[in-house]
Amino acid sequence: MERAVFVPDLDRLPPEEGSDRLYLGSEFCAWRLPDERGLREALEAAGRRGMAFSLVTPFLDEPALAPVLALARALPDDPVIEVIANDLGLSEELRASGWGGTLVAGRLLTRQRRGP
């Protein structure tokens, strides 16, 4: 079983180790996503802790698609890196561009309720 920590921003990253994956981002608000510098810092922090990395993205309107797509494309082309997409446009653009990470359908696309 994978142990993970989900934080909306890097300032809330717990100092201790013990998790296998870092989920960073927001499922519901594009304004709460990190910028590219924050994304690099999060990747480095996850790497120092030996954690895999996932970027959680929200449903996007047309103006928000380009910056979030640029953010996702700034991630390494590594199958261990995930983008949790809650928008079909983002997932189609990432697939069409040949991005090498793992694309995961988010809860908004799979109609999951929050919690178990």
Rosetta blueprint (number, residue, H / E / L):
1 M L
2 E L
3 R L
4 A E
5 V E
6 F E
7 V E
8 P L
9 D L
10 L H
11 D H
12 R H
13 L L
14 P L
15 P L
16 E L
17 E L
18 G L
19 S L
20 D L
21 R E
22 L E
23 Y E
24 L E
25 G E
26 S L
27 E L
28 F L
29 C L
30 A H
31 W H
32 R H
33 L L
34 P L
35 D L
36 E H
37 R H
38 G H
39 L H
40 R H
41 E H
42 A H
43 L H
44 E H
45 A H
46 A H
47 G H
48 R H
49 R L
50 G L
51 M L
52 A E
53 F E
54 S E
55 L E
56 V E
57 T L
58 P L
59 F L
60 L L
61 D L
62 E H
63 P H
64 A H
65 L H
66 A H
67 P H
68 V H
69 L H
70 A H
71 L H
72 A H
73 R H
74 A L
75 L L
76 P L
77 D L
78 D L
79 P L
80 V L
81 I L
82 E E
83 V E
84 I E
85 A E
86 N L
87 D L
88 L H
89 G H
90 L H
91 S H
92 E H
93 E H
94 L H
95 R H
96 A H
97 S H
98 G L
99 W L
100 G L
101 G L
102 T E
103 L E
104 V E
105 A E
106 G L
107 R H
108 L H
109 L H
110 T H
111 R L
112 Q L
113 R L
114 R L
115 G L
116 P L
